Every structure is written in structure tokens, then in C-alpha cells.
Amino acid sequence: MPLSSIVALSFLVPPTDASAANAALAEPVPIQVAAPAGEPPTTPSPDPTPPEADAGSSEPPSTPTESAPATESAPATESAPATDSAPATEPTPATEPADAPATTDSFEPTQRRGFIAAPPTPPPPGPSLDRPSRRGTLFGAAVGYVGCISDACRRESSSGGWRYRGGGLGQLELGYRAGRIAPSVSFAMGGGPVEYTGELDVLQGKMRFLDVGAGVLVFLVKKGRIDPFFGARVGYARAREHLYVPNTSLEGNTIYSRYGLRLSAGLSYYVLPTLSVGPRFDLTLPFAGNVCSGIQDGMLSNTQCFDVSSYSADSRGSFPRWWSVSLGVQYVLPRRGVRSASR
């Protein structure tokens, strides 16, 4: 054995005594060669026929030359792949920019790569003076003057006559406005005193008018603060003339209970996004129905009713027809969740 090998092996054996060292050198050193990656390691079996020591030699027996593989530990250096068999460190993925979209499996549709989230839908704008409210529940009211245009309201003769002097009027409306159309119902009532002349100047009286109907209002424009309209209603129309002699129980009544067509026209101006103010004109044209008249003196009464068709054309033409001029207001309560601006 070369001296360099003995010196190298002497570092592997603790220095006890020479005989123990010689015995240790006599034994072959097993060399374990690392198996390639993926195969179980194998331990080489010791040589079954160790060489016998030379009795005549004073030198300790040397290990056979076949033990040279101990010096050929170069293959052990080739076991580096075994050390590389440990799990390789995976490369660190490149970091994405901070504003990169999420790529997880649990994502919302707006987070999907390649898609742009739609901006949230803004709430519909509320009404304003530039876009006043024209959709919603309609509330209307008006006050004004009511007049009469028939002979029943004004008559003159040589013996005397009478004249309706006009009076006040109040009107209420309720409906739903859908842009330019507004179905509605209405109630109107008014009246004033009647003046008697000549031989009839001992009498005093008053006249009352009543309208209840349903119809539709039509508005002519869709935008802007000026809001003209016209409409028509059909319903019940009644005129009542009541006269009496002061300080007595003598009184008389004539009641015209008829159907009526009520025509309307007006011009409103928005002073608030939901409130408009303006003048209006209404005309009531009664038709059909009946007329009841009579005189009552205390508990005694003499009242008769006749159908309008039983009167002559001239007499029917003299029955009351009334008109009114008033200042009205209209308020539109916008419906929730619907664009209430003008359309």
C-alpha cells in the first residue's frame, strides 16, 4: 500500500496502540457508493477472501491491491446528483404590478381578466326648474269667478226682471299625470246673489252651480317651464235658483239637474320643480236631465219636475250655462324610482 494511503487512513483510526492500528489496517474499509438519484443505495459486500499476512515479514500485512477502490472514491464525488435529489427550489414567480386584475378562481364577473367593470348606474336626476316634474300623482286646485250666459240668469221686462250678478268658485282636481296625458276627476262649486228689479224687487235670491265629472287633461309641451293644456270632462251638472221674500216663509226653487260637458283650457308656469301656477277657463254645457220648480210656504209645497225634452227648443236654450275664470295651481308628486324630469 502506498505510504500516502496509510497516512490518510491513519487519520480515520484513533491512535491507541500499534497492534490495534495494524489490525485496523488489515481490515478492508467498506466503501459505500451513492446510488444514482431515484435508486436505493447499495452497500458493497466485503471481500470474502482477505489476504493472509506474511509471517516472515516484520511489516504489517498490507491490504490487497484489490482494496484500491477505497482510493478510487472519485465515484463518490459523482454522488452530487444524490445531493441534488432534494426537492429543487422552484423559481419565484415574477411579481405582478399592484394594479393587475385578480386571477383567483373565486372572482366576481367584473373581476375577470380581460373584462372592464361597468360603472354603477347613477340614480335618475330629480326634478328641477329646467326639468320640471311631469310624471306622478296630480293634485289641482283653483279659485275664481263664475258667471252665467243664459236668459235664466238674466231677464228684463217692463214689469221687472232679475239678473245674476256673478259669484265665487272653488275647484279641486285629482289625477295621474303621465307626461302629456293626465286622467283626472274634478269637483267644482260656486254661485252668487240674484238681483230683482221692478215689481219683483221684494224678492231676494241666489244661484248655485255644481259640477262633478271625470275626464282627461292634455298638455301641449313636453319640456320647459311653460305648460299649456286643455281638457274635457263629462259628469253631473246642476244649477239651482233659490228665491224668497224676506220676513216671510214664502220661497221658491228651480233646480236644473242635468248631465254636463265641461271644457277647460289653461296656461301654467312652473315656479317650483313640482308646482305650477296659472290661469284657466272652464265652460259647462248641460244636456238632457230634468227641471224641477215649485213654491213652498211653510209646510205647503207645490213642486213639479219635467224632462228637458218636454220643453221647446227656445225654452231649453234659456236654461243656465255657466263659465268660470280662475287661478289654479297644480302639484305633481313624482313616482318613486322613475325619472321625474320632463320627457
C-alpha positions as CSV (number, residue, x, y, z in Angstrom):
1,M,0.0,0.0,0.0
2,P,1.4,3.4,-0.7
3,L,2.5,5.4,2.3
4,S,0.1,8.3,1.4
5,S,-2.8,5.9,1.7
6,I,-1.6,4.6,5.1
7,V,-1.2,8.2,6.3
8,A,-4.7,9.0,5.1
9,L,-6.2,6.0,6.7
10,S,-4.4,6.7,10.0
11,F,-6.4,9.8,10.4
12,L,-9.5,7.7,10.4
13,V,-8.4,5.4,13.3
14,P,-8.0,6.8,16.8
15,P,-4.3,6.4,17.9
16,T,-4.5,3.6,20.6
17,D,-1.6,1.2,20.1
18,A,0.4,-0.1,17.2
19,S,-1.2,-3.5,17.2
20,A,-4.7,-2.1,17.1
21,A,-3.7,0.2,14.4
22,N,-2.2,-2.6,12.4
23,A,-5.3,-4.7,12.9
24,A,-7.4,-1.9,11.7
25,L,-5.3,-1.5,8.7
26,A,-5.6,-5.2,8.0
27,E,-9.3,-4.9,7.7
28,P,-10.7,-3.7,4.3
29,V,-12.6,-0.4,4.5
30,P,-16.0,-0.8,3.0
31,I,-16.8,2.0,0.6
32,Q,-20.4,3.0,0.1
33,V,-21.1,4.4,-3.3
34,A,-24.1,6.6,-3.6
35,A,-26.6,5.3,-5.9
36,P,-27.9,7.4,-8.7
37,A,-30.9,9.5,-7.9
38,G,-34.1,7.5,-7.9
39,E,-32.4,4.1,-6.9
40,P,-31.9,2.7,-3.4
41,P,-28.3,2.9,-2.2
42,T,-26.3,-0.3,-2.3
43,T,-23.5,-1.3,0.2
44,P,-20.6,-3.3,-1.4
45,S,-20.0,-6.6,0.3
46,P,-16.6,-7.1,1.9
47,D,-14.1,-9.3,0.1
48,P,-14.7,-12.9,1.3
49,T,-11.0,-13.9,1.0
50,P,-8.9,-11.4,2.8
51,P,-5.2,-11.8,2.1
52,E,-3.1,-13.6,4.7
53,A,-0.4,-11.8,6.5
54,D,3.2,-12.7,5.6
55,A,4.6,-14.4,8.7
56,G,8.2,-13.8,7.8
57,S,7.7,-10.1,7.2
58,S,8.2,-7.7,10.0
59,E,6.0,-5.2,8.3
60,P,2.3,-5.3,9.0
61,P,0.4,-7.1,6.4
62,S,-0.7,-4.8,3.7
63,T,-4.2,-4.8,2.3
64,P,-4.6,-6.4,-1.0
65,T,-4.3,-4.3,-4.1
66,E,-8.0,-5.1,-4.7
67,S,-8.8,-2.7,-2.0
68,A,-7.7,0.1,-4.3
69,P,-11.3,1.0,-4.8
70,A,-11.0,2.7,-1.4
71,T,-8.7,5.2,-3.0
72,E,-11.0,5.4,-6.0
73,S,-13.5,7.3,-4.2
74,A,-14.0,9.5,-7.2
75,P,-17.3,7.9,-7.9
76,A,-18.4,9.1,-4.5
77,T,-17.8,12.6,-5.8
78,E,-20.2,11.8,-8.6
79,S,-22.9,11.3,-6.0
80,A,-23.5,15.0,-6.3
81,P,-26.7,14.2,-8.2
82,A,-27.9,12.4,-5.0
83,T,-27.5,15.7,-3.1
84,D,-29.3,17.3,-5.9
85,S,-32.1,14.8,-5.5
86,A,-33.5,17.0,-2.8
87,P,-36.6,18.9,-3.9
88,A,-35.3,21.6,-6.2
89,T,-36.1,25.1,-5.2
90,E,-38.9,26.4,-7.5
91,P,-38.2,29.7,-9.2
92,T,-40.0,32.6,-7.6
93,P,-42.8,33.7,-9.9
94,A,-42.5,37.2,-11.2
95,T,-44.4,39.7,-9.1
96,E,-47.3,41.3,-10.9
97,P,-47.9,45.0,-10.8
98,A,-50.0,46.3,-7.9
99,D,-52.8,47.3,-10.2
100,A,-53.0,43.9,-12.0
101,P,-56.5,42.4,-12.0
102,A,-57.2,39.4,-9.7
103,T,-56.6,36.0,-11.1
104,T,-58.1,33.8,-8.4
105,D,-60.7,31.2,-9.1
106,S,-63.2,32.8,-6.9
107,F,-63.9,36.1,-8.6
108,E,-66.8,38.3,-9.5
109,P,-67.8,38.7,-13.1
110,T,-66.5,42.2,-13.1
111,Q,-63.0,40.9,-11.9
112,R,-62.5,38.5,-14.8
113,R,-59.3,39.2,-16.7
114,G,-59.9,41.0,-19.9
115,F,-63.3,42.4,-18.8
116,I,-63.9,46.0,-17.7
117,A,-66.4,46.6,-15.0
118,A,-69.3,48.7,-16.0
119,P,-69.7,51.9,-13.9
120,P,-72.6,51.9,-11.5
121,T,-75.8,53.3,-12.9
122,P,-76.4,56.8,-11.5
123,P,-79.7,57.5,-9.8
124,P,-82.2,59.3,-12.1
125,P,-82.0,63.0,-11.7
126,G,-84.6,64.7,-9.6
127,P,-86.9,67.4,-11.0
128,S,-85.6,70.9,-11.4
129,L,-86.8,74.1,-13.0
130,D,-85.1,73.1,-16.2
131,R,-86.7,69.6,-16.0
132,P,-89.9,70.1,-14.0
133,S,-91.9,67.1,-12.8
134,R,-94.4,65.8,-15.4
135,R,-95.0,62.3,-14.2
136,G,-96.8,61.4,-11.0
137,T,-99.9,62.0,-8.9
138,L,-101.6,65.2,-9.9
139,F,-103.2,67.5,-7.3
140,G,-105.0,70.6,-8.5
141,A,-107.0,73.5,-7.0
142,A,-108.4,76.7,-8.3
143,V,-110.4,79.7,-7.1
144,G,-112.1,82.3,-9.3
145,Y,-115.2,83.9,-10.6
146,V,-118.3,82.0,-12.0
147,G,-120.7,83.6,-14.4
148,C,-123.8,82.6,-16.4
149,I,-124.6,83.2,-20.1
150,S,-128.3,82.3,-20.5
151,D,-131.7,84.0,-20.1
152,A,-132.3,82.1,-16.9
153,C,-129.6,84.1,-15.3
154,R,-130.7,87.5,-16.7
155,R,-134.1,88.7,-17.8
156,E,-135.6,92.1,-18.2
157,S,-139.2,93.2,-18.7
158,S,-141.5,96.2,-18.3
159,S,-142.8,94.8,-15.0
160,G,-139.4,93.8,-13.7
161,G,-136.7,91.3,-14.0
162,W,-133.7,89.6,-12.4
163,R,-130.0,89.4,-13.0
164,Y,-127.4,87.0,-11.7
165,R,-124.5,89.2,-10.6
166,G,-121.8,86.6,-10.5
167,G,-120.0,85.0,-7.6
168,G,-117.1,82.9,-6.4
169,L,-115.9,79.5,-7.5
170,G,-113.8,76.8,-5.9
171,Q,-112.5,73.7,-7.7
172,L,-110.5,70.6,-6.8
173,E,-108.8,68.0,-9.1
174,L,-107.1,64.7,-8.5
175,G,-105.5,62.5,-11.2
176,Y,-102.3,60.9,-12.5
177,R,-100.1,62.7,-15.0
178,A,-98.2,60.5,-17.4
179,G,-96.2,63.0,-19.5
180,R,-98.6,64.9,-21.7
181,I,-101.8,63.0,-20.6
182,A,-103.5,63.3,-17.2
183,P,-106.7,61.3,-16.5
184,S,-108.5,63.0,-13.6
185,V,-111.7,63.7,-11.6
186,S,-112.9,67.1,-10.6
187,F,-115.3,68.8,-8.3
188,A,-116.4,72.5,-8.7
189,M,-118.9,74.6,-6.9
190,G,-119.8,78.3,-6.9
191,G,-122.5,80.9,-7.1
192,G,-123.7,84.3,-6.1
193,P,-126.7,86.5,-5.5
194,V,-129.6,87.3,-7.8
195,E,-130.8,90.9,-8.1
196,Y,-134.6,91.5,-8.8
197,T,-136.0,94.7,-10.2
198,G,-139.4,96.3,-10.8
199,E,-142.3,94.6,-9.2
200,L,-140.1,91.8,-8.2
201,D,-137.8,93.9,-6.1
202,V,-139.4,92.5,-3.0
203,L,-137.7,89.2,-3.8
204,Q,-134.2,88.2,-2.9
205,G,-132.3,85.2,-4.2
206,K,-129.1,83.4,-5.1
207,M,-127.9,80.9,-7.6
208,R,-125.6,77.9,-7.1
209,F,-123.7,75.8,-9.6
210,L,-122.2,72.3,-9.1
211,D,-120.0,70.2,-11.3
212,V,-118.7,66.7,-10.7
213,G,-117.1,64.8,-13.5
214,A,-114.3,62.7,-14.9
215,G,-112.2,63.3,-17.9
216,V,-108.7,63.9,-19.2
217,L,-106.3,66.8,-19.5
218,V,-103.9,67.1,-22.4
219,F,-100.7,69.1,-22.1
220,L,-99.2,70.5,-25.2
221,V,-95.5,70.6,-24.5
222,K,-93.0,68.1,-23.0
223,K,-90.3,70.4,-21.8
224,G,-89.8,73.8,-20.3
225,R,-91.5,75.8,-17.5
226,I,-94.5,76.9,-19.6
227,D,-97.2,74.2,-19.5
228,P,-100.3,75.0,-21.6
229,F,-103.2,72.4,-21.5
230,F,-106.8,71.8,-22.4
231,G,-109.3,69.1,-21.3
232,A,-112.8,67.8,-21.3
233,R,-114.9,66.1,-18.6
234,V,-118.4,64.5,-18.5
235,G,-120.4,64.3,-15.4
236,Y,-123.2,65.8,-13.3
237,A,-124.1,69.5,-13.7
238,R,-126.7,71.2,-11.5
239,A,-127.9,74.8,-11.3
240,R,-130.2,75.9,-8.5
241,E,-132.1,79.2,-8.3
242,H,-133.4,79.9,-4.9
243,L,-135.7,83.0,-4.2
244,Y,-137.5,84.1,-1.1
245,V,-139.5,87.0,0.4
246,P,-137.7,88.5,3.4
247,N,-139.5,88.2,6.8
248,T,-141.9,85.5,5.4
249,S,-142.0,81.7,4.9
250,L,-142.6,82.1,1.2
251,E,-139.8,80.8,-1.0
252,G,-139.3,79.2,-4.4
253,N,-136.8,76.9,-6.0
254,T,-135.9,75.9,-9.6
255,I,-133.4,73.1,-9.9
256,Y,-131.8,72.1,-13.2
257,S,-130.4,68.6,-12.7
258,R,-128.6,67.6,-15.9
259,Y,-125.6,65.9,-17.4
260,G,-122.8,68.2,-18.4
261,L,-119.8,68.5,-20.7
262,R,-117.1,70.7,-19.1
263,L,-114.4,72.1,-21.3
264,S,-111.2,73.5,-19.9
265,A,-108.2,75.4,-21.1
266,G,-105.3,76.9,-19.2
267,L,-101.7,78.0,-19.1
268,S,-99.5,77.0,-16.2
269,Y,-96.0,78.2,-15.3
270,Y,-93.6,76.2,-13.1
271,V,-92.5,78.2,-10.1
272,L,-91.0,75.1,-8.4
273,P,-89.9,71.8,-9.9
274,T,-93.2,70.2,-8.9
275,L,-95.6,73.1,-8.7
276,S,-97.1,75.2,-11.4
277,V,-99.4,78.2,-11.3
278,G,-101.6,79.8,-13.9
279,P,-105.0,81.0,-15.2
280,R,-107.6,78.6,-16.5
281,F,-111.0,78.9,-18.2
282,D,-113.9,76.4,-17.8
283,L,-117.2,76.2,-19.6
284,T,-120.1,73.9,-18.6
285,L,-122.6,72.9,-21.3
286,P,-125.5,70.9,-19.7
287,F,-127.6,68.4,-21.7
288,A,-130.5,66.1,-21.0
289,G,-131.7,65.8,-17.4
290,N,-134.8,67.3,-15.9
291,V,-136.1,70.6,-14.4
292,C,-138.0,70.8,-11.1
293,S,-139.6,74.0,-9.9
294,G,-142.1,75.0,-7.2
295,I,-143.2,77.3,-4.4
296,Q,-143.1,76.4,-0.7
297,D,-145.0,78.3,2.0
298,G,-144.2,76.8,5.3
299,M,-145.3,73.2,5.3
300,L,-147.0,73.5,2.0
301,S,-145.1,72.8,-1.2
302,N,-146.0,72.6,-4.8
303,T,-143.1,71.2,-6.8
304,Q,-143.2,69.7,-10.3
305,C,-140.5,68.0,-12.4
306,F,-140.3,67.8,-16.1
307,D,-137.9,66.2,-18.5
308,V,-135.9,68.6,-20.5
309,S,-137.1,67.0,-23.8
310,S,-140.6,68.2,-22.9
311,Y,-139.6,71.8,-23.3
312,S,-139.4,73.7,-26.6
313,A,-136.1,74.4,-28.2
314,D,-136.3,78.1,-27.2
315,S,-137.0,77.2,-23.6
316,R,-134.1,74.7,-23.5
317,G,-131.9,77.4,-24.9
318,S,-132.7,79.6,-21.9
319,F,-131.6,77.1,-19.3
320,P,-128.4,78.0,-17.4
321,R,-125.0,77.5,-18.9
322,W,-122.1,78.7,-16.8
323,W,-118.5,79.5,-17.1
324,S,-115.6,80.4,-14.8
325,V,-112.2,82.1,-14.8
326,S,-109.9,81.1,-12.1
327,L,-106.3,81.0,-10.9
328,G,-105.2,77.4,-10.5
329,V,-102.2,75.5,-9.0
330,Q,-101.1,72.0,-10.0
331,Y,-98.7,69.9,-7.9
332,V,-97.2,66.7,-9.4
333,L,-95.9,64.2,-6.8
334,P,-93.1,62.3,-8.7
335,R,-93.4,58.5,-8.6
336,R,-90.6,56.8,-6.7
337,G,-87.9,55.1,-8.7
338,V,-88.9,56.7,-12.0
339,R,-87.2,59.6,-13.7
340,S,-89.4,62.5,-12.9
341,A,-87.9,65.1,-15.2
342,S,-89.7,66.2,-18.2
343,R,-90.0,63.8,-21.1
